[in-house]
Amino acid sequence: MTDFRPDTVTAAPSPELLTPDNAMMLFVDHQPQMFFGAASADRAGVINATVGLAKAARVFDVPVVLSTVAAESFSGPILPQLRDVFPKEEIVDRTSMNAWEDQNLVDAVRATGRRKIVLSGLWTEVCLVLPALSALSQGYEVYVVADASAGVTPAAHEHAMQRMTAAGAVPVTWLQVLLELQRDWARGETYAATLDVVKEHGGAYGMGVVYAQSMIDPHAAG
């Protein structure tokens, strides 16, 4: 353990934090057939979290990789709302349940040059666990977005999250990722766009921002 020295303490962020410069986002199998079997959470809530997460990536220009499994033969197209956020992004379609066994996907992740992978998808116990453990074993840092993911049962989702956490993955939520990327309300270049995402997808918090900006001050929020 590093010795604690109060004289060296500074007002500086931890290198463990996600930033627009050190993270990338991997969206795995947000597809109709996978949603049909996802029963660990409200599906509308998972969709909302997934789209909110995607918009966070767009606001901060975080590289993304989109992947599907058997899109034309079984699972169907990627979630339309997710596609709308990234209409020109190439989608890596696979046959493997473990996305990390698809060379095209691994090449796409490597091409971002980022070590921190913000991972979400369906189902948690298969399509997240397998690539998460595989990426961790090769030196990546994995942050699993729990509410933008779902399993076939609550137990399946929870046990999968526990397995990934035990292996070194970090559980997060989509709103946590958004606000961690912003991290300072004085960052004017992304301030308004961040609040737009909050208002669209942040539930009661988003409504609170709408109220505060309408009734108190247009710049009220942070």
N, C-alpha and C positions, 0 to 999 in steps of 0.2 A: 504494500500500500504506500502511495506517495505521502511524504510528510506534509502536514498542513502548515503553511506559513502565512499568517495573516498579512504580513507586509507585502506579499506578492498578489493579493486579491485585487482584481480590477473589474470594472464594469464591462464585461465582455461575455458574449454568448458561448455556450458549450459547443464544442465541435460535434457533439451528438445530435444537435438540432438539424432539422431539415431546412434547407435553403433552396432558392431557385437555381443555385449553381452547383449543388452537390447531389440532387435527387433526380430520379426519373420515375415515371408511373407505368405500371404494367397492368392492363385490364384483361382479364382472362375469362372468356366464355360467358359473357352477359348475353345470353341467347334464349329464345322462347322455350325450347325444350328443357333447358336447364332451369328456367324460372318455374316451369310446370312442377318440377320436383322439389323446388326450394320451399321448405315449410318451417324453417327455424325463425323466421321473422316476417313481418308484414311486407309483402312484395312491393307495394307502392312505396313503402319507406326505403327499401333497398334501392329501388330505381331512383328515388329522390337523392339518396346519398351518393349513388354512383354518378349521377349527372352533376351534382354539386362538386364532387371530387374532380370530375373532368374539367369543369369550368375553372376550378382552382388552378389546374395545370395550364389552362389557356391564359388565364390572367397573368401568371408568373412566367410564362413561356418555358415551362418545365417539359422536357422531352417525354413523349409517350410512345408506348408500343401497344397496339390493339391486337388481340388474338381471339380466334374462334376455333371450335373443334367440329369437324364434319358439317360445315355450314350448309352445304348443298344436299347432303344425303340424309341428314338426321336432325341436327340441332337448330337449324334455321339461321337467319341473318342476325348480325349483331344488333343489340338494342338500338332502335331508331333514334331515341333521344341522345344516346351516346354518340352515334354516328353524326348527328346534327352538330355536335360540338367540334368534331374533327372530320369534316366532310371529305377532305383530300388525303387523310392519313391512310397509308397502306395497311391492310388487315392481313395478319399472318394466320392463315387457316392451317389446321393440323389434323393428323389422325391420332396422335398420341394423347392420352389422358394427362401425362406429365408434360407440360409445355416446355420444360427444360430439356427434354429429349428431342426437341425439334431444332435442327441446326439453324434454320432461318430465323426463328425467334431468338435464339441465343445470340446470333450475329447482330440482330436488331438491337438487343439490349446492350451488347458490347459497344456498338457504334455510338451510343449516347455518351460514352465516356464517364458515366456516373456509377458510383459504387453503391449508393443508397437506392434500393428498389422499394417504391410504394406500391404494394400489391393488393389487388382486389379481384373478386370473381366468384363464380359458381362452379361447383359446390365447394364449400370450405374444406370438407373432409377428403376431397380428391384433388380437384383442380387448383387448390391453393396449397395444401400440404405438400404435394409432390414437388412443384417447382420451388416452393419456399425452402424446403430441406435441401434440395439440390443446389440452389443458389448459395445458401449459407455454407454448404460444404466446400464451395469454391471461392470463399472469401468475400462474398457480397454481404451487405447489411440489408435486412429485410424488415419492412414496416408493413404489417398486415392491417388493412382498413376493415375493421370488423363489421361496421354497419353498411358498407358497400359490398358485402359478401353474405352468403347464406348457405346453409346446409339442408339436408333432407329432413332433419329433425333438430330441435333445440339442443339435444344431447350431442348429436353428431357435430354441430357447429362448435359447441363449447369444448368438446374433447379435442377437436381439431385445433382450435385456438390454443388450448393448453399444450398440445404436442409441439406446435410451432414455437410457442413462447419458451418452452423448456429447451428447445434447440437453439434459442438465441434470437428469435424474431421478436419484434416489438409491436404489441397491439396498439392501434390508434383508431380514431374515428375521422370521418371526412372533414368535419368542421375543425377539429383539432389540427389537421394538416393545413387547411386553408389559413387559419390564424397563425400557425407556426411559420408559414411562408411570409405572411405580412409582418408579424411580430412587432411592429412599431407603427402606431397610427400617424406618425409624422412622415411616413413614406408616401408622399403625395402622389407619386406616379401610379401607384396601385390602390390607393385609398378608396376611390369611388368604385372601382371595379370590384374590389373585395366586398364592399357593402352591398353592391348589386347582387352578388352571389348569395350573400347572407339573406337579403330580403326575398330572393326567389326560392331558396332552399333551406333556410335556417329555422323554419317553424316559428315558434313563439318568440325566439330571439330576433328573427327577421321582422316580425310584426312590431316588436319593441323598437327596432331601428326606424321603421316607417313612422311610428308614433312620435318618437323623439325628434326626428327630422322635421315632421310636420307641425308639431305642437310646441317644441322647445327651441330648437336651433337646427338649421339645415346641415350643420357640420357635427351634430351630436351623434356620437356612437362610441368613440374611443377617446 
